[in-house]
Amino acid sequence: MEAPKDLMEAYFEAKKKAPKEIMNHVMSHVTHPEGGKARLSFRAGDRRRLRSILLEGWKYSKHYADSAINSAIGLAKGG
């Protein structure tokens, strides 16, 4: 079974947009604990705001947008 091309394109566009939105957010929400590595503070409200941005005009199942968000947050926190 093949995924619809328009869904794949929309999903990859969301995967590009999520990190950009997180990086805009990061500049004011990164802490540098003494002796530790930088930490990203990304709260539930931040996630909801990002989700609403990604869901603007979104016509597919919301779990695809959630997957893009989780992936982007994982990248930002893992670095």
C-alpha positions in Angstrom: 0.0 0.0 0.0 1.4 3.4 -0.9 0.9 6.6 1.1 -0.9 9.4 -0.8 1.7 11.8 -2.3 -0.1 14.9 -0.9 0.0 13.5 2.6 3.7 12.7 2.3 4.5 16.2 1.1 2.4 17.8 3.9 4.0 15.6 6.5 7.5 16.5 5.4 6.6 20.2 5.3 5.4 19.9 8.9 8.7 18.2 9.8 10.5 21.2 8.4 8.2 23.8 10.0 8.3 22.3 13.5 12.0 22.7 14.1 11.9 26.3 12.8 9.1 27.2 15.2 11.0 25.5 18.1 14.2 27.4 17.2 12.3 30.6 17.4 11.0 29.6 20.8 14.4 28.2 22.0 16.2 31.5 22.1 14.3 32.6 25.2 13.8 29.2 26.8 17.2 27.6 27.1 18.8 27.4 30.5 22.4 26.7 31.2 22.7 25.0 34.6 26.0 25.4 36.3 28.3 22.5 35.3 25.7 21.0 33.0 24.6 21.1 29.4 22.0 23.5 28.0 18.4 22.5 28.7 15.3 23.3 26.6 12.2 24.3 28.5 9.3 23.3 26.3 6.1 23.1 28.3 2.6 21.8 27.5 1.4 25.3 26.5 4.4 25.6 24.1 3.5 22.3 22.6 -0.2 23.3 22.2 0.8 26.5 20.5 3.2 24.7 18.1 0.5 22.1 17.4 -2.1 24.8 16.5 0.4 26.4 14.2 1.1 23.1 12.4 -2.7 22.3 12.2 -3.6 25.5 10.4 -5.0 24.3 7.1 -4.1 20.7 8.0 -6.5 18.2 6.4 -5.0 15.0 7.6 -5.1 13.0 10.8 -3.6 15.1 13.7 -1.2 12.4 14.8 1.0 13.2 11.8 1.5 16.7 13.1 2.1 15.3 16.6 4.7 13.0 15.2 6.5 16.0 13.5 6.4 17.9 16.8 7.8 14.9 18.8 10.6 14.4 16.3 11.5 18.1 16.4 11.4 18.4 20.2 13.6 15.2 20.4 16.1 16.8 18.1 16.2 20.0 20.1 16.5 18.3 23.4 19.0 15.7 22.3 21.6 18.1 21.0 
